[in-house]
Amino acid sequence: MNLALLAPCNYYCGNCILYKKNKCLGCSKETEKAKAQEKTFCDIYLCAKDDKLITCSSCRSYPCEKYDKGIFAESFIKWIREKLKEP
């Protein structure tokens, strides 16, 4: 396992279809891209970064409401479907 592909939400990006198809920039770059558009890519990523955590499971508040609304939320699934439609 490449630990660089472990997202703060504990999802392994190496298993992600978007990563495999080079359609995801990764948490850090997707966050920068969203921030430039005055949007938020992932609350989990921002929280873990603010708390200087590698993964949110290291947090005393884990699992919190951010995690409960995280990567498997309807908005994430919609994002994946949209990215897969892109050429």
The first five atom37 places (N, CA, C, CB, O) and aatype in JSON, in Angstrom:
{
  "aatype": [12, 2, 10, 0, 10, 10, 0, 14, 4, 2, 18, 18, 4, 7, 2, 4, 9, 10, 18, 11, 11, 2, 11, 4, 10, 7, 4, 15, 11, 6, 16, 6, 11, 0, 11, 0, 5, 6, 11, 16, 13, 4, 3, 9, 18, 10, 4, 0, 11, 3, 3, 11, 10, 9, 16, 4, 15, 15, 4, 1, 15, 18, 14, 4, 6, 11, 18, 3, 11, 7, 9, 13, 0, 6, 15, 13, 9, 11, 17, 9, 1, 6, 11, 10, 11, 6, 14],
  "atom_mask": [
    [1, 1, 1, 1, 1],
    [1, 1, 1, 1, 1],
    [1, 1, 1, 1, 1],
    [1, 1, 1, 1, 1],
    [1, 1, 1, 1, 1],
    [1, 1, 1, 1, 1],
    [1, 1, 1, 1, 1],
    [1, 1, 1, 1, 1],
    [1, 1, 1, 1, 1],
    [1, 1, 1, 1, 1],
    [1, 1, 1, 1, 1],
    [1, 1, 1, 1, 1],
    [1, 1, 1, 1, 1],
    [1, 1, 1, 0, 1],
    [1, 1, 1, 1, 1],
    [1, 1, 1, 1, 1],
    [1, 1, 1, 1, 1],
    [1, 1, 1, 1, 1],
    [1, 1, 1, 1, 1],
    [1, 1, 1, 1, 1],
    [1, 1, 1, 1, 1],
    [1, 1, 1, 1, 1],
    [1, 1, 1, 1, 1],
    [1, 1, 1, 1, 1],
    [1, 1, 1, 1, 1],
    [1, 1, 1, 0, 1],
    [1, 1, 1, 1, 1],
    [1, 1, 1, 1, 1],
    [1, 1, 1, 1, 1],
    [1, 1, 1, 1, 1],
    [1, 1, 1, 1, 1],
    [1, 1, 1, 1, 1],
    [1, 1, 1, 1, 1],
    [1, 1, 1, 1, 1],
    [1, 1, 1, 1, 1],
    [1, 1, 1, 1, 1],
    [1, 1, 1, 1, 1],
    [1, 1, 1, 1, 1],
    [1, 1, 1, 1, 1],
    [1, 1, 1, 1, 1],
    [1, 1, 1, 1, 1],
    [1, 1, 1, 1, 1],
    [1, 1, 1, 1, 1],
    [1, 1, 1, 1, 1],
    [1, 1, 1, 1, 1],
    [1, 1, 1, 1, 1],
    [1, 1, 1, 1, 1],
    [1, 1, 1, 1, 1],
    [1, 1, 1, 1, 1],
    [1, 1, 1, 1, 1],
    [1, 1, 1, 1, 1],
    [1, 1, 1, 1, 1],
    [1, 1, 1, 1, 1],
    [1, 1, 1, 1, 1],
    [1, 1, 1, 1, 1],
    [1, 1, 1, 1, 1],
    [1, 1, 1, 1, 1],
    [1, 1, 1, 1, 1],
    [1, 1, 1, 1, 1],
    [1, 1, 1, 1, 1],
    [1, 1, 1, 1, 1],
    [1, 1, 1, 1, 1],
    [1, 1, 1, 1, 1],
    [1, 1, 1, 1, 1],
    [1, 1, 1, 1, 1],
    [1, 1, 1, 1, 1],
    [1, 1, 1, 1, 1],
    [1, 1, 1, 1, 1],
    [1, 1, 1, 1, 1],
    [1, 1, 1, 0, 1],
    [1, 1, 1, 1, 1],
    [1, 1, 1, 1, 1],
    [1, 1, 1, 1, 1],
    [1, 1, 1, 1, 1],
    [1, 1, 1, 1, 1],
    [1, 1, 1, 1, 1],
    [1, 1, 1, 1, 1],
    [1, 1, 1, 1, 1],
    [1, 1, 1, 1, 1],
    [1, 1, 1, 1, 1],
    [1, 1, 1, 1, 1],
    [1, 1, 1, 1, 1],
    [1, 1, 1, 1, 1],
    [1, 1, 1, 1, 1],
    [1, 1, 1, 1, 1],
    [1, 1, 1, 1, 1],
    [1, 1, 1, 1, 1]
  ],
  "atom_positions": [
    [[0.85, -1.18, 0.0], [0.0, 0.0, 0.0], [0.9, 1.24, 0.0], [-0.97, 0.0, 1.23], [1.86, 1.34, 0.76]],
    [[0.55, 2.17, -0.87], [1.26, 3.44, -0.93], [0.56, 4.41, 0.03], [1.29, 4.0, -2.4], [-0.55, 4.86, -0.26]],
    [[1.19, 4.74, 1.14], [0.56, 5.6, 2.14], [0.25, 7.01, 1.62], [1.44, 5.7, 3.36], [-0.59, 7.71, 2.19]],
    [[0.91, 7.41, 0.56], [0.61, 8.72, -0.04], [-0.78, 8.73, -0.66], [1.67, 9.07, -1.1], [-1.34, 9.8, -0.92]],
    [[-1.34, 7.55, -0.9], [-2.67, 7.45, -1.5], [-3.76, 7.23, -0.46], [-2.69, 6.33, -2.51], [-4.91, 6.95, -0.81]],
    [[-3.41, 7.34, 0.81], [-4.39, 7.2, 1.88], [-4.95, 8.58, 2.21], [-3.77, 6.52, 3.14], [-4.22, 9.45, 2.69]],
    [[-6.23, 8.77, 1.95], [-6.89, 10.06, 2.2], [-7.2, 10.2, 3.69], [-8.19, 10.18, 1.35], [-7.29, 9.2, 4.4]],
    [[-7.37, 11.44, 4.17], [-7.71, 11.66, 5.57], [-8.96, 10.92, 6.02], [-7.89, 13.12, 5.82], [-9.09, 10.59, 7.2]],
    [[-9.88, 10.67, 5.11], [-11.13, 9.97, 5.45], [-10.91, 8.46, 5.57], [-12.21, 10.27, 4.4], [-11.86, 7.71, 5.81]],
    [[-9.68, 8.01, 5.4], [-9.28, 6.61, 5.44], [-9.58, 5.85, 4.16], [-9.96, 5.92, 6.59], [-9.41, 4.63, 4.1]],
    [[-10.03, 6.55, 3.13], [-10.27, 5.91, 1.84], [-8.93, 5.76, 1.14], [-11.28, 6.73, 0.97], [-8.11, 6.67, 1.16]],
    [[-8.7, 4.62, 0.52], [-7.46, 4.39, -0.21], [-7.66, 4.78, -1.67], [-7.0, 2.92, -0.09], [-8.35, 4.09, -2.42]],
    [[-7.07, 5.88, -2.06], [-7.26, 6.42, -3.4], [-6.8, 5.45, -4.5], [-6.51, 7.73, -3.54], [-7.29, 5.53, -5.63]],
    [[-5.9, 4.57, -4.18], [-5.46, 3.57, -5.15], [-6.58, 2.65, -5.6], [0.0, 0.0, 0.0], [-6.45, 1.98, -6.62]],
    [[-7.68, 2.61, -4.85], [-8.84, 1.8, -5.22], [-9.88, 2.6, -5.99], [-9.48, 1.21, -3.99], [-10.85, 2.03, -6.5]],
    [[-9.7, 3.89, -6.09], [-10.72, 4.76, -6.68], [-10.66, 4.76, -8.21], [-10.55, 6.19, -6.15], [-9.59, 4.89, -8.8]],
    [[-11.82, 4.61, -8.81], [-11.89, 4.59, -10.28], [-11.42, 5.93, -10.88], [-13.33, 4.28, -10.74], [-10.82, 5.95, -11.95]],
    [[-11.69, 7.03, -10.19], [-11.26, 8.33, -10.71], [-9.74, 8.44, -10.69], [-11.87, 9.47, -9.89], [-9.14, 8.98, -11.63]],
    [[-9.12, 7.95, -9.64], [-7.66, 7.97, -9.57], [-7.07, 7.08, -10.66], [-7.18, 7.5, -8.17], [-6.12, 7.46, -11.34]],
    [[-7.65, 5.9, -10.82], [-7.14, 4.96, -11.83], [-7.27, 5.5, -13.24], [-7.89, 3.64, -11.72], [-6.47, 5.17, -14.12]],
    [[-8.28, 6.34, -13.47], [-8.5, 6.92, -14.81], [-7.88, 8.32, -14.93], [-10.0, 6.99, -15.12], [-8.14, 9.04, -15.9]],
    [[-7.08, 8.71, -13.94], [-6.42, 10.02, -13.92], [-7.42, 11.18, -13.99], [-5.44, 10.13, -15.06], [-7.14, 12.2, -14.62]],
    [[-8.58, 11.02, -13.36], [-9.6, 12.05, -13.36], [-9.7, 12.76, -12.02], [-10.94, 11.46, -13.74], [-10.5, 13.69, -11.87]],
    [[-8.91, 12.34, -11.04], [-8.9, 12.98, -9.73], [-7.5, 13.49, -9.46], [-9.37, 12.0, -8.6], [-6.52, 12.79, -9.68]],
    [[-7.43, 14.7, -8.97], [-6.14, 15.31, -8.68], [-5.61, 14.92, -7.3], [-6.25, 16.82, -8.78], [-4.45, 15.19, -6.98]],
    [[-6.45, 14.3, -6.5], [-6.09, 13.99, -5.11], [-6.64, 15.06, -4.19], [0.0, 0.0, 0.0], [-6.98, 16.16, -4.63]],
    [[-6.74, 14.74, -2.93], [-7.37, 15.64, -1.95], [-6.75, 17.03, -1.94], [-7.28, 15.05, -0.57], [-7.45, 18.04, -1.99]],
    [[-5.45, 17.08, -1.86], [-4.76, 18.36, -1.75], [-5.02, 19.26, -2.96], [-3.27, 18.14, -1.59], [-5.4, 20.42, -2.8]],
    [[-4.82, 18.74, -4.15], [-4.99, 19.54, -5.36], [-6.46, 19.83, -5.65], [-4.36, 18.84, -6.54], [-6.79, 20.92, -6.13]],
    [[-7.34, 18.87, -5.38], [-8.78, 19.13, -5.57], [-9.25, 20.21, -4.6], [-9.61, 17.82, -5.37], [-10.1, 21.03, -4.95]],
    [[-8.69, 20.22, -3.39], [-9.03, 21.25, -2.41], [-8.55, 22.62, -2.88], [-8.4, 20.91, -1.04], [-9.29, 23.6, -2.77]],
    [[-7.33, 22.7, -3.4], [-6.81, 23.98, -3.92], [-7.66, 24.48, -5.08], [-5.33, 23.82, -4.36], [-7.97, 25.66, -5.16]],
    [[-8.02, 23.57, -5.97], [-8.84, 23.93, -7.13], [-10.19, 24.47, -6.68], [-9.03, 22.71, -8.06], [-10.65, 25.49, -7.18]],
    [[-10.83, 23.79, -5.73], [-12.13, 24.22, -5.22], [-12.03, 25.57, -4.5], [-12.72, 23.17, -4.28], [-12.89, 26.43, -4.65]],
    [[-10.97, 25.73, -3.72], [-10.77, 26.98, -2.98], [-10.63, 28.17, -3.93], [-9.51, 26.87, -2.08], [-11.14, 29.25, -3.65]],
    [[-9.95, 27.97, -5.05], [-9.79, 29.02, -6.05], [-11.14, 29.42, -6.65], [-8.85, 28.57, -7.17], [-11.31, 30.54, -7.13]],
    [[-12.1, 28.5, -6.61], [-13.45, 28.75, -7.11], [-14.41, 29.13, -5.98], [-13.97, 27.53, -7.87], [-15.63, 29.17, -6.16]],
    [[-13.82, 29.4, -4.8], [-14.59, 29.74, -3.6], [-15.59, 28.64, -3.24], [-15.33, 31.06, -3.81], [-16.73, 28.92, -2.86]],
    [[-15.14, 27.39, -3.36], [-15.94, 26.22, -3.02], [-15.15, 25.37, -2.03], [-16.32, 25.39, -4.29], [-13.98, 25.63, -1.75]],
    [[-15.81, 24.35, -1.51], [-15.15, 23.39, -0.62], [-15.18, 22.03, -1.28], [-15.82, 23.36, 0.78], [-16.25, 21.55, -1.66]],
    [[-14.04, 21.41, -1.41], [-13.98, 20.07, -1.99], [-14.37, 19.03, -0.94], [-12.57, 19.77, -2.54], [-15.19, 18.15, -1.21]],
    [[-13.76, 19.12, 0.25], [-14.02, 18.08, 1.26], [-13.78, 18.64, 2.66], [-13.12, 16.85, 1.02], [-12.67, 19.04, 3.0]],
    [[-14.83, 18.66, 3.46], [-14.72, 19.12, 4.84], [-13.79, 18.22, 5.66], [-16.08, 19.16, 5.5], [-13.08, 18.7, 6.55]],
    [[-13.79, 16.95, 5.35], [-12.94, 16.01, 6.09], [-11.47, 16.35, 5.87], [-13.23, 14.55, 5.65], [-10.69, 16.4, 6.82]],
    [[-11.1, 16.58, 4.62], [-9.71, 16.93, 4.31], [-9.3, 18.19, 5.04], [-9.53, 17.1, 2.8], [-8.23, 18.24, 5.65]],
    [[-10.15, 19.23, 4.98], [-9.82, 20.5, 5.62], [-9.68, 20.35, 7.13], [-10.89, 21.54, 5.31], [-8.76, 20.91, 7.72]],
    [[-10.56, 19.6, 7.74], [-10.52, 19.38, 9.18], [-9.24, 18.64, 9.58], [-11.76, 18.6, 9.65], [-8.56, 19.04, 10.52]],
    [[-8.93, 17.57, 8.88], [-7.73, 16.79, 9.19], [-6.48, 17.65, 9.0], [-7.66, 15.53, 8.29], [-5.54, 17.58, 9.8]],
    [[-6.46, 18.45, 7.95], [-5.31, 19.32, 7.7], [-5.17, 20.35, 8.82], [-5.44, 20.02, 6.33], [-4.07, 20.59, 9.31]],
    [[-6.28, 20.97, 9.21], [-6.25, 21.96, 10.29], [-5.76, 21.37, 11.61], [-7.64, 22.56, 10.5], [-5.05, 22.02, 12.37]],
    [[-6.14, 20.11, 11.86], [-5.75, 19.44, 13.1], [-4.43, 18.69, 12.98], [-6.84, 18.48, 13.53], [-3.99, 18.02, 13.91]],
    [[-3.79, 18.82, 11.8], [-2.5, 18.17, 11.52], [-2.56, 16.65, 11.71], [-1.42, 18.76, 12.43], [-1.66, 16.04, 12.3]],
    [[-3.63, 16.06, 11.19], [-3.83, 14.61, 11.27], [-3.59, 13.98, 9.91], [-5.25, 14.28, 11.78], [-3.93, 14.57, 8.88]],
    [[-3.01, 12.81, 9.9], [-2.84, 12.08, 8.65], [-4.19, 11.51, 8.23], [-1.79, 10.94, 8.8], [-4.6, 11.63, 7.07]],
    [[-4.89, 10.89, 9.17], [-6.25, 10.42, 8.92], [-7.15, 10.86, 10.07], [-6.28, 8.88, 8.74], [-6.69, 11.0, 11.2]],
    [[-8.39, 11.06, 9.77], [-9.31, 11.55, 10.8], [-9.6, 10.5, 11.86], [-10.61, 11.98, 10.16], [-10.11, 10.84, 12.93]],
    [[-9.29, 9.24, 11.61], [-9.49, 8.22, 12.63], [-8.55, 8.41, 13.82], [-9.31, 6.83, 12.03], [-8.72, 7.77, 14.86]],
    [[-7.55, 9.28, 13.66], [-6.65, 9.61, 14.77], [-7.24, 10.69, 15.68], [-5.3, 10.06, 14.23], [-6.68, 11.0, 16.73]],
    [[-8.34, 11.24, 15.28], [-8.97, 12.35, 16.01], [-9.78, 11.82, 17.19], [-9.88, 13.18, 15.07], [-10.4, 10.76, 17.12]],
    [[-9.77, 12.58, 18.28], [-10.55, 12.19, 19.46], [-12.05, 12.23, 19.17], [-10.23, 13.12, 20.64], [-12.82, 11.53, 19.83]],
    [[-12.48, 13.02, 18.21], [-13.91, 13.15, 17.89], [-14.4, 12.17, 16.82], [-14.2, 14.55, 17.44], [-15.57, 12.21, 16.43]],
    [[-13.53, 11.32, 16.35], [-13.88, 10.37, 15.29], [-14.82, 9.3, 15.81], [-12.63, 9.72, 14.71], [-14.59, 8.79, 16.9]],
    [[-15.86, 8.93, 15.08], [-16.37, 9.55, 13.86], [-17.28, 10.72, 14.2], [-17.11, 8.52, 12.99], [-18.15, 10.6, 15.07]],
    [[-17.09, 11.81, 13.54], [-17.89, 13.0, 13.8], [-18.92, 13.19, 12.69], [-16.98, 14.26, 13.92], [-19.02, 12.38, 11.77]],
    [[-19.68, 14.27, 12.78], [-20.72, 14.49, 11.76], [-20.11, 14.78, 10.4], [-21.63, 15.65, 12.17], [-20.74, 14.47, 9.38]],
    [[-18.91, 15.36, 10.33], [-18.26, 15.57, 9.03], [-17.98, 14.22, 8.38], [-16.95, 16.38, 9.19], [-18.19, 14.05, 7.18]],
    [[-17.51, 13.29, 9.16], [-17.21, 11.97, 8.62], [-18.49, 11.26, 8.19], [-16.47, 11.12, 9.66], [-18.52, 10.61, 7.14]],
    [[-19.53, 11.41, 8.98], [-20.81, 10.78, 8.63], [-21.36, 11.31, 7.31], [-21.82, 11.02, 9.74], [-22.1, 10.6, 6.62]],
    [[-21.01, 12.54, 6.94], [-21.48, 13.14, 5.69], [-20.39, 13.1, 4.63], [-21.94, 14.6, 5.93], [-20.46, 13.82, 3.63]],
    [[-19.4, 12.29, 4.83], [-18.19, 12.29, 4.02], [-18.26, 11.64, 2.67], [0.0, 0.0, 0.0], [-19.2, 11.86, 1.9]],
    [[-17.27, 10.84, 2.38], [-17.04, 10.38, 1.02], [-18.15, 9.53, 0.42], [-15.81, 9.62, 0.98], [-18.26, 9.46, -0.8]],
    [[-18.96, 8.88, 1.23], [-20.01, 8.05, 0.66], [-21.35, 8.78, 0.63], [-20.14, 6.77, 1.45], [-22.39, 8.17, 0.37]],
    [[-21.3, 10.08, 0.9], [-22.51, 10.9, 0.83], [-22.97, 10.99, -0.63], [-22.26, 12.32, 1.42], [-22.2, 10.76, -1.56]],
    [[-24.21, 11.31, -0.79], [-24.8, 11.42, -2.13], [-24.02, 12.42, -2.99], [-26.27, 11.86, -2.03], [-23.86, 12.2, -4.19]],
    [[-23.54, 13.5, -2.39], [-22.79, 14.51, -3.16], [-21.48, 13.94, -3.7], [-22.5, 15.73, -2.28], [-21.06, 14.32, -4.79]],
    [[-20.85, 13.05, -2.96], [-19.6, 12.45, -3.43], [-19.87, 11.51, -4.6], [-18.9, 11.68, -2.28], [-19.14, 11.51, -5.6]],
    [[-20.91, 10.7, -4.48], [-21.27, 9.78, -5.55], [-21.63, 10.57, -6.82], [-22.46, 8.87, -5.12], [-21.25, 10.18, -7.92]],
    [[-22.35, 11.68, -6.65], [-22.7, 12.52, -7.79], [-21.43, 13.09, -8.43], [-23.64, 13.67, -7.36], [-21.33, 13.13, -9.66]],
    [[-20.46, 13.51, -7.61], [-19.2, 14.06, -8.12], [-18.46, 13.0, -8.94], [-18.31, 14.55, -6.95], [-17.94, 13.3, -10.01]],
    [[-18.41, 11.77, -8.44], [-17.75, 10.69, -9.18], [-18.43, 10.47, -10.52], [-17.77, 9.38, -8.35], [-17.76, 10.36, -11.55]],
    [[-19.75, 10.42, -10.52], [-20.47, 10.19, -11.78], [-20.21, 11.3, -12.79], [-21.99, 10.08, -11.52], [-20.02, 11.04, -13.98]],
    [[-20.19, 12.53, -12.33], [-19.92, 13.66, -13.22], [-18.49, 13.6, -13.78], [-20.13, 14.99, -12.48], [-18.28, 13.84, -14.96]],
    [[-17.53, 13.27, -12.92], [-16.14, 13.18, -13.36], [-15.96, 12.05, -14.39], [-15.21, 12.96, -12.15], [-15.15, 12.17, -15.31]],
    [[-16.7, 10.97, -14.23], [-16.58, 9.86, -15.16], [-17.17, 10.2, -16.53], [-17.28, 8.62, -14.6], [-16.79, 9.6, -17.54]],
    [[-18.08, 11.16, -16.58], [-18.66, 11.58, -17.86], [-17.71, 12.48, -18.65], [-19.98, 12.32, -17.62], [-17.81, 12.57, -19.88]],
    [[-16.78, 13.14, -17.95], [-15.86, 14.06, -18.62], [-14.95, 13.3, -19.57], [-15.01, 14.84, -17.59], [-14.53, 12.17, -19.29]],
    [[-14.63, 13.92, -20.71], [-13.75, 13.26, -21.69], [-12.35, 13.07, -21.18], [-13.7, 14.05, -22.97], [-11.5, 12.53, -21.88]]
  ]
}
